[in-house]
Amino acid sequence: MSVALLIVSIVAAYLLGSIPSSVWYGIGYFGIDVRKQGSGNAGATNTFRVLGKRAGTVVMLIDVLKGWTATCLASMLFYMNEIGETELLVYKILFGIIAIVGHIFPVFVNFKGGKGIATLLGMVLAIHPELASVCITIFILTLLASQYVSLSSILATLAFPVLSWVGMFGHPEPLLIVFGFVMFVLVVFTHQKNIVRLLNGNENRVNIFGKSKTAARQ
């Protein structure tokens, strides 16, 4: 693959990740900037809090699609015979991570974005849909039991490398395991404030059947 094509692909993955769906959707349809309300985070969770379930669902699906599309750029290059089968996973991970970085630091809104969980989900769905489905199940069960989105996200992210390590879906792939633990560290880093609130017992709860039990915080 030529250097020029690689650069174009990297830029495309970053720009896809940078699409600030919560900000554009909130301002475009509600006249509300979610960064100025609720937790102040430009992500799907805060969109659920500020704009409701329908808006939050739309934003979440768009963010998932961003990660999936960026990751699938590698498949496009593969079918164009620009990369080989042995390189496919490497480029999927590369483009997916770049999309997540774009979501966290989006060029379109002064590099202040969300935490990248939905975009990470889209990336994982493109890489390993079966394992991603198990992680989604863990997220949902944890959310229903605890009503903490942050805790659910952290545990679901940790499940990916752990289940890869134990070979739940065949022979362990070292690159996937390393990638999974790196993503887990990134998620922990972006959820530092949430972790502190969890330890202090005052983290924001999200009641999917009603209003949040705790007022959103900065």
C-alpha positions in Angstrom: 0.0 0.0 0.0 1.3 3.4 -0.9 2.1 6.0 1.8 -0.5 8.4 0.3 -3.3 5.9 0.5 -2.4 5.0 4.1 -2.4 8.7 5.0 -5.8 9.2 3.3 -7.2 6.2 5.2 -5.9 7.4 8.5 -7.3 10.9 8.0 -10.7 9.4 6.9 -10.8 7.2 10.1 -10.1 10.2 12.3 -12.7 12.4 10.6 -15.3 9.7 10.9 -14.5 9.4 14.6 -14.6 13.2 14.9 -18.2 13.5 13.8 -19.8 15.1 16.9 -23.1 13.4 16.7 -24.4 14.5 20.1 -23.5 18.1 19.6 -24.8 18.4 16.0 -27.9 16.4 16.7 -28.7 18.3 19.9 -28.2 21.8 18.3 -29.8 20.9 15.0 -33.0 19.3 16.4 -33.4 20.7 19.9 -31.3 23.9 19.9 -29.5 22.5 22.9 -25.7 22.0 23.2 -25.3 18.9 25.4 -21.9 20.1 26.5 -23.6 22.9 28.4 -26.0 20.6 30.3 -26.0 17.4 32.3 -22.5 16.1 32.8 -21.2 18.3 30.1 -19.9 15.3 28.2 -20.4 15.2 24.4 -21.5 11.5 24.3 -24.5 9.3 24.1 -25.0 8.9 27.8 -25.3 12.6 28.4 -27.5 12.9 25.4 -29.9 10.3 27.0 -29.9 12.5 30.2 -30.4 15.8 28.5 -32.4 15.1 25.4 -34.2 11.8 26.2 -34.1 8.2 25.1 -34.9 8.7 21.4 -32.1 11.3 20.9 -29.7 9.2 23.0 -30.4 6.1 20.9 -29.9 8.0 17.6 -26.5 9.4 18.9 -25.4 6.1 20.2 -26.2 4.3 16.9 -24.3 7.0 14.9 -21.3 6.7 17.2 -21.3 2.9 16.9 -21.5 3.3 13.1 -18.5 5.7 13.1 -16.3 3.1 14.8 -17.6 0.3 12.6 -17.2 2.2 9.3 -13.7 3.4 10.2 -12.6 -0.1 11.1 -14.0 -1.5 7.9 -11.8 0.8 5.9 -9.2 -2.0 6.4 -11.6 -4.5 4.7 -12.0 -2.1 1.8 -8.2 -2.0 1.4 -8.1 -5.7 1.6 -10.6 -6.2 -1.2 -8.7 -3.6 -3.2 -5.6 -5.9 -2.8 -3.8 -3.1 -1.1 -3.1 -5.1 2.1 -2.9 -8.9 2.7 -4.9 -11.1 4.9 -2.2 -11.3 7.5 -2.3 -7.4 7.7 -6.0 -7.1 7.9 -6.4 -7.3 11.7 -3.5 -4.8 12.2 -5.1 -2.2 10.0 -8.6 -2.8 11.5 -7.2 -2.1 14.9 -5.2 0.9 13.7 -8.2 2.6 12.0 -10.5 1.7 14.8 -8.2 3.3 17.4 -7.8 6.4 15.3 -11.6 6.7 15.1 -11.8 6.4 18.9 -9.2 9.2 19.2 -11.2 11.3 16.8 -14.3 10.8 19.0 -12.5 11.8 22.2 -10.6 14.7 20.5 -12.9 15.8 17.6 -11.5 18.4 15.3 -15.0 19.8 14.6 -15.7 20.9 18.2 -12.4 22.1 19.6 -11.1 18.6 20.4 -13.5 18.1 23.3 -15.6 15.0 22.6 -17.0 12.0 24.4 -15.4 9.0 26.1 -15.5 6.7 23.0 -17.4 3.7 24.4 -20.0 3.5 21.5 -17.3 4.1 18.9 -15.2 1.4 20.6 -18.2 -0.9 20.4 -18.5 -0.3 16.6 -14.9 -1.1 16.2 -15.2 -4.3 18.1 -18.3 -5.3 16.1 -16.2 -4.9 13.0 -13.3 -7.0 14.4 -15.1 -9.8 16.3 -18.9 -9.6 16.3 -19.4 -12.8 18.4 -17.1 -11.5 21.2 -18.7 -8.1 20.9 -22.1 -9.6 21.4 -21.0 -11.2 24.7 -19.5 -7.8 25.8 -22.8 -6.1 25.0 -24.7 -8.6 27.1 -22.3 -8.0 30.0 -22.9 -4.2 29.6 -26.7 -4.6 29.6 -26.8 -7.0 32.5 -24.5 -4.8 34.6 -26.5 -1.7 33.7 -29.8 -3.3 34.6 -28.3 -4.5 37.9 -26.4 -1.3 38.9 -27.8 1.5 36.7 -24.2 2.8 36.3 -23.3 3.3 32.7 -19.6 3.9 33.7 -19.3 0.7 35.6 -21.1 -1.2 32.8 -18.7 0.3 30.2 -15.6 -0.6 32.2 -16.6 -4.2 32.9 -17.7 -4.8 29.3 -14.4 -3.4 28.0 -12.4 -5.6 30.4 -14.4 -8.6 29.3 -13.1 -8.4 25.7 -9.4 -9.1 26.4 -10.2 -11.5 29.2 -12.5 -13.6 27.1 -10.0 -13.4 24.2 -7.3 -14.6 26.6 -9.2 -17.7 27.8 -10.0 -18.6 24.2 -13.8 -18.3 24.4 -14.0 -18.2 20.6 -11.1 -20.4 19.5 -7.4 -20.0 19.8 -6.3 -16.8 21.6 -5.1 -14.1 19.2 -2.2 -12.2 21.0 -2.8 -9.0 19.1 -6.5 -8.9 20.1 -5.6 -9.5 23.7 -3.0 -6.7 23.8 -5.5 -4.4 21.9 -8.2 -5.3 24.4 -6.1 -4.4 27.5 -4.9 -1.2 25.9 -8.5 -0.2 25.3 -9.4 -1.1 28.8 -6.7 1.2 30.1 -7.9 4.0 27.8 -11.5 3.5 29.1 -10.3 3.6 32.7 -8.4 6.8 31.9 -11.4 8.5 30.3 -13.6 7.4 33.3 -11.3 8.6 36.1 -13.9 11.0 37.5 -16.6 8.3 37.3 -14.4 5.8 39.1 -13.9 8.3 41.9 -17.6 8.9 42.2 -18.2 5.1 42.2 -15.8 4.7 45.0 -17.4 7.6 46.9 -20.9 6.2 46.3 -22.2 9.2 44.4 -21.9 8.3 40.8 -24.7 9.2 38.4 -27.3 6.5 38.0 -29.3 6.1 34.8 -32.8 4.6 35.2 -33.7 3.3 31.7 -37.3 3.2 32.8 -37.5 6.7 34.2 -35.5 9.7 35.2 -32.0 9.6 36.5 -31.9 9.2 40.3 -28.9 11.4 40.8 -28.5 14.8 39.3 -25.9 15.0 36.6 -22.5 16.4 37.5 -19.6 18.0 35.8 
